[in-house]
């Protein structure tokens, strides 16, 4: 019997840590929920929850309701703690410098750190959205080490070529760029099309 097969469901881990920018992780899990083709495992650190409720109108309960699965930070027996449980990658958004350091050192004292360690050792995609400014030499060394291991480092840098009008536009652009790293298409923001709004001015010649 012939016929097109349904695309395989992707399984992603999404972690929200205590760095500023919790709305990025919230929007990410919201978009994945709306796509309907991605099974999600949500992890929120202790300070991730604090920051979430300080910076946004969201509660942990509301975010949990968008995820397929939720694992408390200390639940080290979760299926995603083992490499034998297959996933298609992990995103940490936002990623605190403490979390980046723990992942770079292979120090898995929380479920977020352990899940990232598993993704690394199994050579699956890992995307970090590091949020800190300015970055110290220690931060940069940790991020460079991770980049050399194949981790995608996607700082939450706004784009202005698409003329964002609201903070939500900026967040959507960042989330779209994160999903690009995982091969997931979500047309949340206008992409660069190679056409400038105004042609560049010609330099005046000396008289």
N, C-alpha and C positions, 0 to 999 in steps of 0.2 A: 504494500500500500504506500503510495507516494504522497508527498505533501511537505510543505515547509514546516520545519520544527520551530518550536518556541525558543527564543534565545535563553541561554542558561542564566539563572538568577545569580547576580553578583552578591558576594558577602563582604562587607566592609566593617572595619572597626573605626569608630569615631570617638576621640577623646577630647575632653575640654579640661584644661588645667587653669591654674589661678592667675595667669597673666591677664592683663587688660585686653579686652576685645572678645569677650564671651559671645557676643552676638554673632561672630563669624562661625563659631561652632554650632550655635543654634540654627542659623540660616542654612548651614550645610546639612544638618540632620533633617531640617524641614524640606529642603529640596529633594533629598534622597527619598524621603517619605512620599512626596508628591509624585516622583518618578514611578514608583510602584514596582521597579524592577531590581531593587537592591535590598537585600536583607542587612540590617544594621545591628551592630553590637555597640551600645553606648557606654562610655566610661566617663565619669565626672569626678575629679579629685575633690578633696575637702575644701580647698581654697577656690577650686573652680566653681563650686556651688556658691560659696560666699560672693565671689566676683559676679557670677551670673545674676544673683538676686540684688546686688548692689548697683550694677550697671544697666540692668534691663528690667522690664516688667514681667519677664518670664520667671516661672518657678521651676524647680527641678522636676516636679511632678508633671508639669506641662510638657517639658522637653522629653521626659521618659515616655510619655504617651505617643510620641512620634517615632520612637525607636522600636525595632522588632524585639530586641533583647536589651536588658539593662543589667550591668554588673557593678556592685559597690566596689570602691577602691581596694578594700582588703579581701575581696573574694578571690583568693589565689587558686581555688579549685575550678574556676570557670573553664569552659571548653577552650576558650581562646588562649589559655595559658599553656596549651600544648601545640606543638608543631604538627601533630597528627590531625588536628582539626583544621581543615582547609579554609582559608579565606583568600580574598583577592587584594588585600592590602589594608593599610591603616592610615588615618589622618589624625594628627594632633593639632587642634585649632581652637584657641590659640595655644602655643607651646611656650611654657615658661622656661627660663634659663636653667632652673633646677632640673626640670624634666629633660631638657636637651643634654645636660651634663650627665644625668643618670643613664640615659640611653647610650651616650657616647662611651661611658665607662662600663656598660653592661651590668649596671647595678639595679637589680629588679626587686625593690622593696615594696612596690605597689603593683596593682594589676595593670595600670597604665604602662609602667616601666617594663613589666614582664611581657605584656602583649607586644610592645615595640621590639623587645629583644627577640621574641619568637619570629616576628615578621622579618627582622634582619637576618636571623640565622637560616630561615627558610628561603631567603632571597626573594621576598615578595615586596611589592611597592610600599614604601613608607614616605609619607609627606608630612613635613613639619611647617607650621606657620608661626615662626618665632616672633614674639612681641617683646621688644626691649629697645630702649634708646637712652643714651648712646650705648653701643656695644663695646664691651671691654675686650682686651686681647684674649682673655680666657673664653669669653663667649664665642669669639670668632674662631679660636682654635677648635672648640668643640663642634661648631657648625661645619668647619672645614673637614674635620675628621669624618663626620657623618656624610657630608657630600661625597667624599672620596669612597665611601662604602656604598654609594648609589642612592642615598637618601635625597629626595627632592626638597630643597629648602625654598619655601615660597613665602617671603616676608609679606605682610599685609600692606603692600604699597599701592596707593590709589593711582588710577590712570586718569588723565585729564583730556586725552585726545577724544574720548567719547562724551565729553561735556556732561559729567554727572551733575544732577540737580539736587539730589538729596544724599544723605548718609547711606540710605538703603541702596542707592545706585552704586555707591562705592563698595559696600559689602557684597553686593551681587557680583560685581566684577571680580573681586578676590575669590569668592566661592567658585565662580566659573573657571578661573585659572587653576584652582586646586583640583577641580574635577577633570580638567584637561590632562593633568598628570596621571590620572587613573583611567584615561580612555573613556570617560563618561561624558556624554554630550548633554549640556543643559544651557540653552540659549538665554541666559539671564541678562547679559549685557551686550551692547553693540560692539562688535569686533572691529579692529582696524581694517579698512578697506583700501588703503593706499591713495585716497583722494584727500588732498588738503582743502580746507574750507576756502582759504584765500591763496592765490599763487604767491610764491615768495617775491619780495620786492627786489628789483634789480639795483645793484649798487650804482650810485651816481659816478660818472666818470669825471675825473679832474678836468677842469676847464683848460 
